[in-house]
């Protein structure tokens, strides 16, 4: 009578624990295989685009100058996409990234700011980006407001402020140390500094998402906010940090755009929000949150930039380019749903 009931004996409980662990490991392995397959398919798309370019414009597409141009053009929107990927994985959305880039670029190129030289322009761009990200984060996390509405309001406000500051005029940069970054003499081993900045931001983003507690908390908050809260994660603070990160990326992108164009204008960053969201979706980031990869998002950026380059080299209309992008987005979403049903 003193023996434990069969259901409570340790020997009987052990198989149940091991049986529960096996499916968890299997599920993670399945997700890893899906992510690898998706990235391989994206590389396949890039390879197909390269073949198309080699056939249609053989004398231009595969040249070193053109490949450098593609990477340079991808660098600015690529940095914005890193921040956007974090926000979407965390269960949010940021429609204001393009407007923040415009505001930061205009504010950083006023005559008063340029008087402070290189450091003044850089710090102004970063602080404006962080300030806008802070407002977005506070509205979303502590407002609380739906991310779509909060960032849409920031889009309108930042565009309006950029227009007011610039007066609708292009503000030319006169600081030689800033303009010099975009010149060929500044290349490192034949690589433009803007591409190196893009690569550095992407690598740091990958490390933060995959190798830090911040990254794990981002995935947890995006996957199930209530479960994350019960696990002890400060959900609101995490959301605030995500929008600060997005704003910081916008500030970096604004400085890169200043270097690239040598000016600041209120029309900078036009439709960046759509390009960044599309690149993240193509890369496998779920709009519902909880899953995404930096590598996939960067491949998405390269695919869109390569398509733009191919259309320009072949003298095709921009309308056809937008149609092609739309078709790619639809295909990517359909593939996402198929992979999600499998896992």
Helices and strands as residue ranges (DSSP letters): G 6-8, H 10-56, H 64-89, H 97-107, H 111-114, H 117-142, H 147-166, E 171-172, H 176-179, G 180-182, G 184-186, H 193-211, H 213-223, H 225-230, H 235-261, E 263-264, H 272-282, H 294-313, H 318-342
